[in-house]
């Protein structure tokens, strides 16, 4: 059973999470030859202030 964890800086809408999860499940299913129904996708929204890119904190 494949498991994919996405960590996102900021908030995604429920609709965007559903779209992202669906497309990731499609891709994993295609590449690994597994049933889409067996692909787990977890999306974590994290506060942007907890991320630093290139030494600069995201706003």
C-alpha positions in Angstrom: 0.0 0.0 0.0 1.8 3.2 -1.1 1.7 6.2 1.3 2.5 9.7 0.1 2.8 12.7 2.5 2.6 16.2 1.2 3.7 19.1 3.5 2.3 22.5 2.2 3.4 25.9 3.4 0.0 27.6 3.9 -3.6 26.5 3.6 -5.2 24.7 0.8 -8.9 24.6 0.3 -10.8 21.3 0.7 -11.3 21.3 -3.1 -7.6 21.8 -3.9 -6.7 19.0 -1.4 -9.1 16.7 -3.1 -7.8 17.6 -6.6 -4.2 17.2 -5.5 -4.9 13.9 -3.7 -6.7 12.5 -6.8 -3.9 13.4 -9.2 -1.2 12.1 -6.9 -3.1 8.8 -6.5 -3.5 8.6 -10.3 0.3 9.1 -10.8 1.4 6.6 -8.1 -1.1 4.1 -9.4 0.2 4.4 -12.9 3.9 4.4 -12.0 3.8 1.6 -9.4 1.1 -0.5 -11.1 -1.0 -0.4 -7.9 -4.8 0.0 -7.7 -5.6 3.7 -7.1 -7.9 2.6 -4.3 -4.9 1.4 -2.3 -2.9 4.7 -2.5 -2.9 6.8 0.6 -2.3 10.5 0.4 -1.9 12.7 3.4 -1.7 16.5 3.0 -0.4 18.6 5.9 -1.0 22.3 5.9 1.7 24.0 7.9 2.0 27.6 9.0 4.2 29.5 6.5 6.2 31.1 9.4 7.5 27.6 10.2 9.3 27.4 6.8 12.6 28.9 5.8 13.8 28.9 2.2 17.2 30.2 1.3 17.7 31.5 4.8 14.5 33.6 4.7 11.3 32.9 6.6 8.2 32.6 4.5 5.5 35.2 5.2 
